[in-house]
Amino acid sequence: MTAGPAFAAITAAARYPVFTGTMSGCDGGYDLDLDTLFEFGLKPFLDGIALIVEDPPSRSP
């Protein structure tokens, strides 16, 4: 992993305690399923657009 040293520096820094705490639970490693992450971000985005398309905000003159 080419970003390993940078990742280690971020998790060791006191500046990001929540991130560090979250990552400490991943001592055995982690698996990032990019398709799942993409869908996780895309679905709420498209749901928001659908709300606007279905009921567009009224424009005031």
PyMOL Python script that loads the backbone (N, CA, C, O; Angstrom):
from pymol import cmd

cmd.read_pdbstr("""\
ATOM      1  N   MET A   1       0.860  -1.179   0.000  1.00  0.00           N
ATOM      2  CA  MET A   1       0.000   0.000   0.000  1.00  0.00           C
ATOM      3  C   MET A   1       0.899   1.232   0.000  1.00  0.00           C
ATOM      4  O   MET A   1       1.678   1.432   0.932  1.00  0.00           O
ATOM      5  N   THR A   2       0.799   2.035  -1.008  1.00  0.00           N
ATOM      6  CA  THR A   2       1.673   3.194  -1.123  1.00  0.00           C
ATOM      7  C   THR A   2       1.287   4.314  -0.169  1.00  0.00           C
ATOM      8  O   THR A   2       2.123   5.152   0.167  1.00  0.00           O
ATOM      9  N   ALA A   3       0.054   4.340   0.267  1.00  0.00           N
ATOM     10  CA  ALA A   3      -0.392   5.390   1.181  1.00  0.00           C
ATOM     11  C   ALA A   3      -0.216   4.983   2.641  1.00  0.00           C
ATOM     12  O   ALA A   3      -0.624   5.717   3.540  1.00  0.00           O
ATOM     13  N   GLY A   4       0.378   3.841   2.880  1.00  0.00           N
ATOM     14  CA  GLY A   4       0.542   3.322   4.233  1.00  0.00           C
ATOM     15  C   GLY A   4       1.200   4.278   5.210  1.00  0.00           C
ATOM     16  O   GLY A   4       0.670   4.485   6.302  1.00  0.00           O
ATOM     17  N   PRO A   5       2.342   4.873   4.858  1.00  0.00           N
ATOM     18  CA  PRO A   5       2.980   5.801   5.791  1.00  0.00           C
ATOM     19  C   PRO A   5       2.117   7.036   6.104  1.00  0.00           C
ATOM     20  O   PRO A   5       2.060   7.488   7.248  1.00  0.00           O
ATOM     21  N   ALA A   6       1.462   7.562   5.096  1.00  0.00           N
ATOM     22  CA  ALA A   6       0.594   8.728   5.329  1.00  0.00           C
ATOM     23  C   ALA A   6      -0.591   8.339   6.208  1.00  0.00           C
ATOM     24  O   ALA A   6      -0.975   9.091   7.104  1.00  0.00           O
ATOM     25  N   PHE A   7      -1.164   7.179   5.955  1.00  0.00           N
ATOM     26  CA  PHE A   7      -2.291   6.697   6.750  1.00  0.00           C
ATOM     27  C   PHE A   7      -1.870   6.501   8.197  1.00  0.00           C
ATOM     28  O   PHE A   7      -2.601   6.871   9.115  1.00  0.00           O
ATOM     29  N   ALA A   8      -0.698   5.923   8.402  1.00  0.00           N
ATOM     30  CA  ALA A   8      -0.189   5.711   9.761  1.00  0.00           C
ATOM     31  C   ALA A   8       0.034   7.036  10.478  1.00  0.00           C
ATOM     32  O   ALA A   8      -0.230   7.145  11.675  1.00  0.00           O
ATOM     33  N   ALA A   9       0.514   8.037   9.760  1.00  0.00           N
ATOM     34  CA  ALA A   9       0.747   9.349  10.370  1.00  0.00           C
ATOM     35  C   ALA A   9      -0.577  10.006  10.777  1.00  0.00           C
ATOM     36  O   ALA A   9      -0.663  10.627  11.836  1.00  0.00           O
ATOM     37  N   ILE A  10      -1.599   9.868   9.939  1.00  0.00           N
ATOM     38  CA  ILE A  10      -2.902  10.453  10.264  1.00  0.00           C
ATOM     39  C   ILE A  10      -3.509   9.779  11.486  1.00  0.00           C
ATOM     40  O   ILE A  10      -4.024  10.455  12.377  1.00  0.00           O
ATOM     41  N   THR A  11      -3.453   8.454  11.534  1.00  0.00           N
ATOM     42  CA  THR A  11      -4.059   7.742  12.668  1.00  0.00           C
ATOM     43  C   THR A  11      -3.274   7.940  13.954  1.00  0.00           C
ATOM     44  O   THR A  11      -3.830   7.794  15.042  1.00  0.00           O
ATOM     45  N   ALA A  12      -2.001   8.267  13.849  1.00  0.00           N
ATOM     46  CA  ALA A  12      -1.188   8.495  15.045  1.00  0.00           C
ATOM     47  C   ALA A  12      -1.324   9.924  15.567  1.00  0.00           C
ATOM     48  O   ALA A  12      -0.999  10.191  16.724  1.00  0.00           O
ATOM     49  N   ALA A  13      -1.795  10.832  14.738  1.00  0.00           N
ATOM     50  CA  ALA A  13      -1.905  12.243  15.131  1.00  0.00           C
ATOM     51  C   ALA A  13      -3.073  12.431  16.093  1.00  0.00           C
ATOM     52  O   ALA A  13      -4.115  11.794  15.943  1.00  0.00           O
ATOM     53  N   ALA A  14      -2.902  13.282  17.052  1.00  0.00           N
ATOM     54  CA  ALA A  14      -3.967  13.574  18.016  1.00  0.00           C
ATOM     55  C   ALA A  14      -5.041  14.481  17.409  1.00  0.00           C
ATOM     56  O   ALA A  14      -6.076  14.722  18.030  1.00  0.00           O
ATOM     57  N   ARG A  15      -4.795  14.975  16.211  1.00  0.00           N
ATOM     58  CA  ARG A  15      -5.713  15.924  15.576  1.00  0.00           C
ATOM     59  C   ARG A  15      -7.037  15.269  15.169  1.00  0.00           C
ATOM     60  O   ARG A  15      -8.058  15.952  15.084  1.00  0.00           O
ATOM     61  N   TYR A  16      -7.033  13.965  14.918  1.00  0.00           N
ATOM     62  CA  TYR A  16      -8.220  13.260  14.446  1.00  0.00           C
ATOM     63  C   TYR A  16      -8.579  12.105  15.375  1.00  0.00           C
ATOM     64  O   TYR A  16      -8.459  10.947  14.976  1.00  0.00           O
ATOM     65  N   PRO A  17      -9.012  12.384  16.591  1.00  0.00           N
ATOM     66  CA  PRO A  17      -9.246  11.303  17.557  1.00  0.00           C
ATOM     67  C   PRO A  17     -10.386  10.361  17.167  1.00  0.00           C
ATOM     68  O   PRO A  17     -10.305   9.162  17.437  1.00  0.00           O
ATOM     69  N   VAL A  18     -11.431  10.868  16.547  1.00  0.00           N
ATOM     70  CA  VAL A  18     -12.542   9.992  16.163  1.00  0.00           C
ATOM     71  C   VAL A  18     -12.096   9.037  15.063  1.00  0.00           C
ATOM     72  O   VAL A  18     -12.386   7.842  15.112  1.00  0.00           O
ATOM     73  N   PHE A  19     -11.391   9.571  14.075  1.00  0.00           N
ATOM     74  CA  PHE A  19     -10.875   8.725  12.996  1.00  0.00           C
ATOM     75  C   PHE A  19      -9.909   7.678  13.558  1.00  0.00           C
ATOM     76  O   PHE A  19      -9.972   6.506  13.189  1.00  0.00           O
ATOM     77  N   THR A  20      -9.037   8.103  14.432  1.00  0.00           N
ATOM     78  CA  THR A  20      -8.077   7.183  15.032  1.00  0.00           C
ATOM     79  C   THR A  20      -8.789   6.093  15.816  1.00  0.00           C
ATOM     80  O   THR A  20      -8.415   4.922  15.742  1.00  0.00           O
ATOM     81  N   GLY A  21      -9.812   6.475  16.566  1.00  0.00           N
ATOM     82  CA  GLY A  21     -10.581   5.488  17.320  1.00  0.00           C
ATOM     83  C   GLY A  21     -11.304   4.503  16.420  1.00  0.00           C
ATOM     84  O   GLY A  21     -11.368   3.309  16.711  1.00  0.00           O
ATOM     85  N   THR A  22     -11.846   5.016  15.328  1.00  0.00           N
ATOM     86  CA  THR A  22     -12.535   4.144  14.382  1.00  0.00           C
ATOM     87  C   THR A  22     -11.564   3.167  13.740  1.00  0.00           C
ATOM     88  O   THR A  22     -11.859   1.977  13.624  1.00  0.00           O
ATOM     89  N   MET A  23     -10.422   3.658  13.329  1.00  0.00           N
ATOM     90  CA  MET A  23      -9.437   2.805  12.669  1.00  0.00           C
ATOM     91  C   MET A  23      -8.782   1.808  13.619  1.00  0.00           C
ATOM     92  O   MET A  23      -8.296   0.764  13.183  1.00  0.00           O
ATOM     93  N   SER A  24      -8.764   2.120  14.913  1.00  0.00           N
ATOM     94  CA  SER A  24      -8.171   1.174  15.860  1.00  0.00           C
ATOM     95  C   SER A  24      -8.987  -0.116  15.930  1.00  0.00           C
ATOM     96  O   SER A  24      -8.467  -1.162  16.318  1.00  0.00           O
ATOM     97  N   GLY A  25     -10.250  -0.040  15.558  1.00  0.00           N
ATOM     98  CA  GLY A  25     -11.085  -1.239  15.510  1.00  0.00           C
ATOM     99  C   GLY A  25     -10.817  -2.091  14.282  1.00  0.00           C
ATOM    100  O   GLY A  25     -11.386  -3.175  14.148  1.00  0.00           O
ATOM    101  N   CYS A  26      -9.965  -1.622  13.387  1.00  0.00           N
ATOM    102  CA  CYS A  26      -9.657  -2.341  12.148  1.00  0.00           C
ATOM    103  C   CYS A  26      -8.258  -2.943  12.187  1.00  0.00           C
ATOM    104  O   CYS A  26      -7.587  -3.030  11.159  1.00  0.00           O
ATOM    105  N   ASP A  27      -7.823  -3.355  13.367  1.00  0.00           N
ATOM    106  CA  ASP A  27      -6.463  -3.885  13.501  1.00  0.00           C
ATOM    107  C   ASP A  27      -6.215  -5.099  12.611  1.00  0.00           C
ATOM    108  O   ASP A  27      -5.093  -5.321  12.157  1.00  0.00           O
ATOM    109  N   GLY A  28      -7.248  -5.873  12.366  1.00  0.00           N
ATOM    110  CA  GLY A  28      -7.095  -7.055  11.518  1.00  0.00           C
ATOM    111  C   GLY A  28      -7.180  -6.731  10.045  1.00  0.00           C
ATOM    112  O   GLY A  28      -7.165  -7.635   9.209  1.00  0.00           O
ATOM    113  N   GLY A  29      -7.269  -5.452   9.711  1.00  0.00           N
ATOM    114  CA  GLY A  29      -7.401  -5.034   8.323  1.00  0.00           C
ATOM    115  C   GLY A  29      -8.840  -4.643   8.013  1.00  0.00           C
ATOM    116  O   GLY A  29      -9.731  -4.745   8.857  1.00  0.00           O
ATOM    117  N   TYR A  30      -9.029  -4.217   6.841  1.00  0.00           N
ATOM    118  CA  TYR A  30     -10.363  -3.814   6.403  1.00  0.00           C
ATOM    119  C   TYR A  30     -10.467  -4.048   4.910  1.00  0.00           C
ATOM    120  O   TYR A  30      -9.458  -4.119   4.208  1.00  0.00           O
ATOM    121  N   ASP A  31     -11.685  -4.164   4.435  1.00  0.00           N
ATOM    122  CA  ASP A  31     -11.923  -4.416   3.023  1.00  0.00           C
ATOM    123  C   ASP A  31     -12.854  -3.330   2.508  1.00  0.00           C
ATOM    124  O   ASP A  31     -13.998  -3.223   2.951  1.00  0.00           O
ATOM    125  N   LEU A  32     -12.375  -2.541   1.590  1.00  0.00           N
ATOM    126  CA  LEU A  32     -13.189  -1.491   0.997  1.00  0.00           C
ATOM    127  C   LEU A  32     -13.783  -2.015  -0.305  1.00  0.00           C
ATOM    128  O   LEU A  32     -13.083  -2.149  -1.309  1.00  0.00           O
ATOM    129  N   ASP A  33     -15.054  -2.304  -0.279  1.00  0.00           N
ATOM    130  CA  ASP A  33     -15.759  -2.723  -1.484  1.00  0.00           C
ATOM    131  C   ASP A  33     -16.194  -1.458  -2.207  1.00  0.00           C
ATOM    132  O   ASP A  33     -17.170  -0.820  -1.812  1.00  0.00           O
ATOM    133  N   LEU A  34     -15.481  -1.093  -3.258  1.00  0.00           N
ATOM    134  CA  LEU A  34     -15.728   0.174  -3.928  1.00  0.00           C
ATOM    135  C   LEU A  34     -17.119   0.249  -4.541  1.00  0.00           C
ATOM    136  O   LEU A  34     -17.704   1.331  -4.592  1.00  0.00           O
ATOM    137  N   ASP A  35     -17.659  -0.861  -5.005  1.00  0.00           N
ATOM    138  CA  ASP A  35     -19.019  -0.844  -5.548  1.00  0.00           C
ATOM    139  C   ASP A  35     -20.027  -0.489  -4.461  1.00  0.00           C
ATOM    140  O   ASP A  35     -20.952   0.288  -4.696  1.00  0.00           O
ATOM    141  N   THR A  36     -19.850  -1.055  -3.280  1.00  0.00           N
ATOM    142  CA  THR A  36     -20.746  -0.757  -2.159  1.00  0.00           C
ATOM    143  C   THR A  36     -20.619   0.695  -1.736  1.00  0.00           C
ATOM    144  O   THR A  36     -21.626   1.356  -1.479  1.00  0.00           O
ATOM    145  N   LEU A  37     -19.391   1.201  -1.659  1.00  0.00           N
ATOM    146  CA  LEU A  37     -19.193   2.601  -1.295  1.00  0.00           C
ATOM    147  C   LEU A  37     -19.800   3.543  -2.321  1.00  0.00           C
ATOM    148  O   LEU A  37     -20.402   4.556  -1.963  1.00  0.00           O
ATOM    149  N   PHE A  38     -19.643   3.211  -3.592  1.00  0.00           N
ATOM    150  CA  PHE A  38     -20.210   4.034  -4.652  1.00  0.00           C
ATOM    151  C   PHE A  38     -21.727   4.077  -4.546  1.00  0.00           C
ATOM    152  O   PHE A  38     -22.331   5.146  -4.624  1.00  0.00           O
ATOM    153  N   GLU A  39     -22.339   2.911  -4.367  1.00  0.00           N
ATOM    154  CA  GLU A  39     -23.794   2.841  -4.236  1.00  0.00           C
ATOM    155  C   GLU A  39     -24.264   3.583  -2.985  1.00  0.00           C
ATOM    156  O   GLU A  39     -25.298   4.252  -3.006  1.00  0.00           O
ATOM    157  N   PHE A  40     -23.510   3.465  -1.911  1.00  0.00           N
ATOM    158  CA  PHE A  40     -23.854   4.138  -0.652  1.00  0.00           C
ATOM    159  C   PHE A  40     -23.925   5.656  -0.850  1.00  0.00           C
ATOM    160  O   PHE A  40     -24.798   6.311  -0.282  1.00  0.00           O
ATOM    161  N   GLY A  41     -23.030   6.209  -1.637  1.00  0.00           N
ATOM    162  CA  GLY A  41     -23.036   7.643  -1.889  1.00  0.00           C
ATOM    163  C   GLY A  41     -24.001   8.050  -2.989  1.00  0.00           C
ATOM    164  O   GLY A  41     -24.616   9.114  -2.919  1.00  0.00           O
ATOM    165  N   LEU A  42     -24.136   7.208  -4.002  1.00  0.00           N
ATOM    166  CA  LEU A  42     -24.970   7.566  -5.151  1.00  0.00           C
ATOM    167  C   LEU A  42     -26.461   7.504  -4.838  1.00  0.00           C
ATOM    168  O   LEU A  42     -27.217   8.369  -5.280  1.00  0.00           O
ATOM    169  N   LYS A  43     -26.891   6.506  -4.091  1.00  0.00           N
ATOM    170  CA  LYS A  43     -28.328   6.340  -3.822  1.00  0.00           C
ATOM    171  C   LYS A  43     -28.939   7.561  -3.134  1.00  0.00           C
ATOM    172  O   LYS A  43     -29.954   8.060  -3.621  1.00  0.00           O
ATOM    173  N   PRO A  44     -28.386   8.074  -2.032  1.00  0.00           N
ATOM    174  CA  PRO A  44     -28.999   9.253  -1.413  1.00  0.00           C
ATOM    175  C   PRO A  44     -28.940  10.485  -2.323  1.00  0.00           C
ATOM    176  O   PRO A  44     -29.839  11.326  -2.297  1.00  0.00           O
ATOM    177  N   PHE A  45     -27.888  10.584  -3.118  1.00  0.00           N
ATOM    178  CA  PHE A  45     -27.769  11.699  -4.051  1.00  0.00           C
ATOM    179  C   PHE A  45     -28.908  11.653  -5.072  1.00  0.00           C
ATOM    180  O   PHE A  45     -29.578  12.658  -5.310  1.00  0.00           O
ATOM    181  N   LEU A  46     -29.119  10.488  -5.667  1.00  0.00           N
ATOM    182  CA  LEU A  46     -30.193  10.361  -6.655  1.00  0.00           C
ATOM    183  C   LEU A  46     -31.571  10.485  -6.013  1.00  0.00           C
ATOM    184  O   LEU A  46     -32.489  11.027  -6.629  1.00  0.00           O
ATOM    185  N   ASP A  47     -31.730   9.992  -4.788  1.00  0.00           N
ATOM    186  CA  ASP A  47     -33.004  10.153  -4.082  1.00  0.00           C
ATOM    187  C   ASP A  47     -33.319  11.633  -3.880  1.00  0.00           C
ATOM    188  O   ASP A  47     -34.472  12.046  -4.007  1.00  0.00           O
ATOM    189  N   GLY A  48     -32.300  12.432  -3.567  1.00  0.00           N
ATOM    190  CA  GLY A  48     -32.496  13.865  -3.394  1.00  0.00           C
ATOM    191  C   GLY A  48     -32.886  14.537  -4.688  1.00  0.00           C
ATOM    192  O   GLY A  48     -33.759  15.405  -4.699  1.00  0.00           O
ATOM    193  N   ILE A  49     -32.253  14.148  -5.780  1.00  0.00           N
ATOM    194  CA  ILE A  49     -32.616  14.712  -7.087  1.00  0.00           C
ATOM    195  C   ILE A  49     -34.036  14.320  -7.453  1.00  0.00           C
ATOM    196  O   ILE A  49     -34.779  15.139  -7.994  1.00  0.00           O
ATOM    197  N   ALA A  50     -34.427  13.087  -7.169  1.00  0.00           N
ATOM    198  CA  ALA A  50     -35.782  12.628  -7.474  1.00  0.00           C
ATOM    199  C   ALA A  50     -36.817  13.473  -6.747  1.00  0.00           C
ATOM    200  O   ALA A  50     -37.862  13.789  -7.316  1.00  0.00           O
ATOM    201  N   LEU A  51     -36.547  13.843  -5.507  1.00  0.00           N
ATOM    202  CA  LEU A  51     -37.488  14.685  -4.766  1.00  0.00           C
ATOM    203  C   LEU A  51     -37.672  16.042  -5.444  1.00  0.00           C
ATOM    204  O   LEU A  51     -38.780  16.574  -5.501  1.00  0.00           O
ATOM    205  N   ILE A  52     -36.587  16.585  -5.950  1.00  0.00           N
ATOM    206  CA  ILE A  52     -36.661  17.885  -6.625  1.00  0.00           C
ATOM    207  C   ILE A  52     -37.415  17.762  -7.942  1.00  0.00           C
ATOM    208  O   ILE A  52     -38.214  18.632  -8.287  1.00  0.00           O
ATOM    209  N   VAL A  53     -37.165  16.688  -8.676  1.00  0.00           N
ATOM    210  CA  VAL A  53     -37.829  16.493  -9.967  1.00  0.00           C
ATOM    211  C   VAL A  53     -39.320  16.250  -9.771  1.00  0.00           C
ATOM    212  O   VAL A  53     -40.138  16.789 -10.517  1.00  0.00           O
ATOM    213  N   GLU A  54     -39.678  15.453  -8.786  1.00  0.00           N
ATOM    214  CA  GLU A  54     -41.075  15.121  -8.539  1.00  0.00           C
ATOM    215  C   GLU A  54     -41.862  16.321  -8.000  1.00  0.00           C
ATOM    216  O   GLU A  54     -43.041  16.472  -8.320  1.00  0.00           O
ATOM    217  N   ASP A  55     -41.245  17.153  -7.209  1.00  0.00           N
ATOM    218  CA  ASP A  55     -41.922  18.301  -6.605  1.00  0.00           C
ATOM    219  C   ASP A  55     -40.964  19.488  -6.639  1.00  0.00           C
ATOM    220  O   ASP A  55     -40.374  19.840  -5.618  1.00  0.00           O
ATOM    221  N   PRO A  56     -40.806  20.113  -7.823  1.00  0.00           N
ATOM    222  CA  PRO A  56     -39.832  21.197  -7.929  1.00  0.00           C
ATOM    223  C   PRO A  56     -40.218  22.367  -7.039  1.00  0.00           C
ATOM    224  O   PRO A  56     -41.403  22.640  -6.848  1.00  0.00           O
ATOM    225  N   PRO A  57     -39.224  23.058  -6.493  1.00  0.00           N
ATOM    226  CA  PRO A  57     -39.527  24.228  -5.664  1.00  0.00           C
ATOM    227  C   PRO A  57     -40.159  25.320  -6.517  1.00  0.00           C
ATOM    228  O   PRO A  57     -39.801  25.507  -7.679  1.00  0.00           O
ATOM    229  N   SER A  58     -41.097  26.026  -5.924  1.00  0.00           N
ATOM    230  CA  SER A  58     -41.743  27.107  -6.690  1.00  0.00           C
ATOM    231  C   SER A  58     -40.787  28.277  -6.798  1.00  0.00           C
ATOM    232  O   SER A  58     -40.016  28.568  -5.883  1.00  0.00           O
ATOM    233  N   ARG A  59     -40.857  28.933  -7.928  1.00  0.00           N
ATOM    234  CA  ARG A  59     -40.012  30.107  -8.154  1.00  0.00           C
ATOM    235  C   ARG A  59     -40.824  31.359  -7.889  1.00  0.00           C
ATOM    236  O   ARG A  59     -41.937  31.518  -8.391  1.00  0.00           O
ATOM    237  N   SER A  60     -40.253  32.236  -7.097  1.00  0.00           N
ATOM    238  CA  SER A  60     -40.955  33.491  -6.842  1.00  0.00           C
ATOM    239  C   SER A  60     -40.410  34.547  -7.787  1.00  0.00           C
ATOM    240  O   SER A  60     -39.209  34.572  -8.057  1.00  0.00           O
ATOM    241  N   PRO A  61     -41.281  35.427  -8.299  1.00  0.00           N
ATOM    242  CA  PRO A  61     -40.862  36.420  -9.298  1.00  0.00           C
ATOM    243  C   PRO A  61     -39.934  37.467  -8.739  1.00  0.00           C
ATOM    244  O   PRO A  61     -39.504  38.363  -9.465  1.00  0.00           O
TER     245      PRO A  61
END
""", "prot")
cmd.dss("prot")
cmd.show_as("cartoon", "prot")
cmd.util.cbc("prot")
cmd.orient("prot")
